[in-house]
């Protein structure tokens, strides 16, 4: 996969060991490539201006220029770069400022790999829906806000469904560029076809996915599913 196929990432983190661990975790998520790293905000700004990554993964506690001031400078320069904060800073003032300055997500250290995957997949969907076009539809905006609101409110799922499996199904669809069937989803995740179908149909009803019909030479059309 070439760099142009990937979502490019700049790591700004002052601890070399944490920097390397974060790089390895990010690159385990398909479609993301760490193209550079910096040990402080000042150097990070220089690299961001030169490399222009899609995403900066930013620490808060750093020498020279801390994460909040770095984020503010990125916005002041009007760079078309998104920021994911990954930091041990857990005070509400810092979190509020980071979100006010446009951070797409905020992850508190220590964190699980699943939480990082969730943030990166959410960002991938964001890019897919709001890049490459000058206009969009209200329906897409509503679906995006609704998806994030559901996660924040820990939505109660229908009986028989659970959040862990739903996340697996959503992640599978996120990593696919073309519609998939219930059979393919079930085989990949390791669940029964009828179970996969229930989760996929739930996502359609929740305006998170859409159905594409595939017609064969004989028999009924096959439902295939794709994220909205």
TACOR-V109387 format. One line per field, one symbol per residue. ss: DSSP state (2 for helix, 1 for strand, 0 for the rest). phi: phi as a letter, one per 40 degrees, with the letter a starting at -180 (. if undefined). burial: + if it has 9 or more other C-alpha atoms within 8 Angstrom, else -. Layout:
ss->???
phi->???
burial->???
//
This chain:
ss->002220111111000222222222222200011111110022222222222000111100000000222222222200000111111000022222222200001111000022222222222222222200000002222222222222222000000000222222222222000001122222222000222222222222200011111100000001111110
phi->.cdccbccbbcbaccdccdccccccccccdgbbccaabcacccccccccccfccbbcbcbcacgaccccccccdcccfccbcbbcbaccbcccccccccccgccabbcccbcccccddcccccdcdcccbbgacbabdcccccccccccccccfdccddgbbcccccccccccdcbcbdbcccccccccgbcdccdccccccccccgbabcbcbcccbgccccbbacc
burial->-----+++++++++----+---+-+++-+--+++--+++++++++-++---+++++++++++--+++++++++++---+-+++++++++----++-+++-+-++++++------+++-+++-++++-------------++-++--+--+----------+----+-+++++++----++++--+++-----+-+++-++--++--++++++---------++++++-
//
